[in-house]
Each structure stands twice: as C-alpha cells, then as structure tokens.
Amino acid sequence: MFDATGLVVTPGLVDIHAHLYEHVTPLGVDPDATCLARGVTTAVDAGSAGASTLQGLIEYGIKPRRTRVLAFLHATLHGLASAGCSGGGVGGELDSLKQVSVEQAVAAAKAHPEVVVGFKVRLSADCAMDGAHEAEAYRRALEMSSATGLPLMVHHTFSTVPLGGLEGCPGGLRKGDIYTHTLHGFESNIMEPVDAAPAGEEGGKRPFSSPDWKIHPAVHEARRRGVIFDVGHGQGSFNWRMGEIAAAEGFWPDTISSDLHSGNKEGPLYDLPTAMTRFITLGRSLQEVIRAATATPAAAIGWEDRIGSLGIGREADVAVFRLEACDVMLEDCQSQRRRCTQRLVPAAVWRAGERVAVTQPARFPNEESIMSNRPSWDGLVVRDPEPPEDVPDHVKATHYLYSGEKKAKTGDANPVVWRRKEGEATLMCGPCGGGEDGGGVSTTAAFRRLREKASLYKCC
C-alpha cells in the first residue's frame, strides 16, 4: 500500500530520446540508474546502435535492464560507436557514406520490431565530412523510414541543410517524423529575425544584434503536416530564451525528452523530471507537461496501446511525483538562469508492478556544471541580452578555446586570440601559441561553428 495523498500519480514516463548503450558508446549511461530511478519506465535509445551493432545493444543494453528500452536505429551501420556530442569539430558517424546502407538498416528494423521504433540521423556539418554528406545521408534516412513505415528522428544543429524546402529539415519531414532539439539556440535553430526577408529558408543564421525573433514559417508548416517537435534537452539543446519565444507564440514542443547522456546527467539536464520542471517554469500546465512525457511520446513511437497511460489490464508502469515548492535559479544548457518556484521530484516508481527505489541528483543545481557550460553561451544565435556570470578562476585552470562573433578568451592573463586568414581562422593559445598539436587549431567555415559545449584543448 502506498499513500499518494497530495502527490501526482502518472503513467511511467516515456523518454523518446536518450543514449543508453553504456560502456560501448561515449554517450551511453545506465538506464536503470538514470531513467527508471527518476520515474522513466520506458526509454528509447536515440541512435546509439546501427544495423551492425543493434544485436549488441539488445544483448547488453536492453535484456539485462529493468527499464523498458527501445531504439531508434541509427542510419549508419555503426551508430554512435565512437561519436560524442555534435559540434565538436572532430569528425563523426557520417564521414563515410559507405556506412549508410538503406538495405541493411531496413532489414535490421524488420528483424527486430519488438525493439526498433524508428530511425535516427544527425544533421550536423561536423558529423558529415564538414557538411558534404549531410544531404545524401538525410535522403537515405528518409528512404529507410518510407520503406518500413517507421518515423525518422532528426537532430538538426550547425547544419548545411536549411529549414525550408523539400530538401530542408523540417521542410522535408513527413507526418509522424520527429524533429528533436527544437529549442537549441545555435545555428540551424527554428527561429528567424522578426524583420527577415519573407522568402528565406535558412533558420537561426543572424547574429544576436537583432533581439527580436519568431518561429520560422517552415516550422509552422511542418507542424501542420503532422511533424512532431521534440525537446531533446541534452547538454546544449535547451535555451530559456528560445523557450520563452516559442511559448509566447503558443508553440510548445509536442514531446519532452531528455537526450540523457554521460555529459549531462549531473547537469545541466539532470533527468527527465527536471526537463519537465523547466516547462512548468515557462508556464505550461502540469497536465500538458505530463502528457508530453507520457501519452504523446508513446503515440509518437506507435506504442500507445501498451505504454503512456494507466488502464485495466496494462502492465503496471506507474510513477508518483511531488510538485515541491522551491526557490531555485535554474540553469539552461548555456548557464542562463530563471527563477524556478515549483519542481517535479520523483517519490515512487513501479515497473511492471515491482517497486523501484528512486534517487535524486547529487547536486542540484550543480554549480560546477553551470560554470563548465558557460563558455558555450558566446556562440548562441538566440540568447539573453546579457551573458551569464563569468567563469570563475578555478574553472579556467585549463584553457577553453571556443569560437564566436567576439574574440575567444580564457583567463585574463592568457587570452586566446583569433588569427584570421582568407577563408579560415586559427585559434591560438596566448602562452604557447599553439593548439592541440602546438600549431594552432585551423578551422574552415563549417568547422568554426561553435560547439554545443566548448571544445577543450590542453595546449599548455
């Protein structure tokens, strides 16, 4: 018997974007510790495995877990076997199109309908040979989706693929496809300046010199077609300012997902209930927030007859939360903060009728995480007028080299300076005049895009 008086009882949460292939991919985490213990009874791994590595995910990342783990199959055969966050400029899973096989991906999905609920592709220039392979990889991923009738989830950041048009993203997405990372504020975001030319197809390209933004028409049109817009919070993809602009237009993401991974579980994400808390802070009703993390994501993956709601005869996946009063300056992914006065905290969870112990973040808010993510604010296109508090000296112990409209910098004593050449730029560390290899970090226009988190070069 559990006394839930004064608490919020929900179906077990459904998180359709997480990275759960622990010890095999750089981003992978243990879903039982990071999802189930926080009220998430069903989590969908978003592309950790491709057709060649799916069986490993099933044997080692799904079968041993108490959490129900499903999967979006990556468009590449090897998935995210050696890939971290996009935007790091070090290459990625789409650098070779030989690894993007429609035939093998379709065969793997059809062989495992109990696990595979769709496909995933990351459209970021530095994941795809500095953008050269993005369009073709996107075309093949759409073909995989069409051949199986399963949705395609697309990550679209720092991309050469525009928002609008049939070859754009979300312009080329169809009903039921999922556009994730909806509220990131970097290049390729869903906004356009209020005074933008009417025929523009590219989103989020203008520097912050114009503070007035609106949702791009291609995004509204995609929603009318039935494209699903997902949060995919992650380490770089939730921005308070983006959320406020979208909320003012009544454009709430359809699904709230975490993009939980090894780099954000101790902040800035923490967990899915904290991502939900941020939307309560933005003014979305508790009922709508819960629906966006239960019934709607369940329907998005075609599992609404099994998960996402409570009913007689269904497997007993149940979560109980406290809506606690608090007074916290809660950060986003670039350390911008807003006052949070209510917080969803897990109180109890049952998976298939068996109660599971709940946990909470070790530190909340985690000031170390907040300061380490602060440098990425400089590369935002949509952001607050004033920067967050500066990085304290103890976090500046190693030089953070990052690009943006302004000069990159680290500690005051050893500034990092730009040395510009025609068509490219080089980041130079003040003390040693070097980059990763002592010779500076040469960057093309595509590689120069700011990282979702600051790239770290231990140059001196």
Buried (B, 14 or more C-beta within 10 A) or exposed (E): EEEEEEBBEBBBBBBBBBBBBBEBBBBBBBBBEBBBBBBBBBBBBBBBBBBBBBEBBBEBBBEEBBBBBBBBBBBBBBBBBEBBBBBBBBBBBBBBBEBBBBEBBBBBBEEBEEBBBBBBBBBBBBBBBBBBBBBEBBBBBBBBBEBBEBBBBBBBBBBBBBBBEEBBBBBBBBEBBBBBBBBBBBBBBBBBBEEBEEEBBBBBBBEBEBEEBBBBBBBEBBBEEEBBBBBBBBBBBBBBBBBBBBBEEEBBBBBBBBBBBBBBBBBBBBBBBBBBBBBBBBEBEBEBBBBBBBBBBBBBBBBBEEBBBEEEEEBBBBBBBBBEEBEBEBBBBBBBBBEBEEBBBBBBBBBEEEEBEBEBBEEBBBBEBBBBBBBBBBBBBBBBEEBBEEBEEEBBEEBBBBBBEEEBBBBEEBBBBEEEEEEEBBBBBBBEBBBBEEEBBBBBEBBBBBBBBBBBBEBE
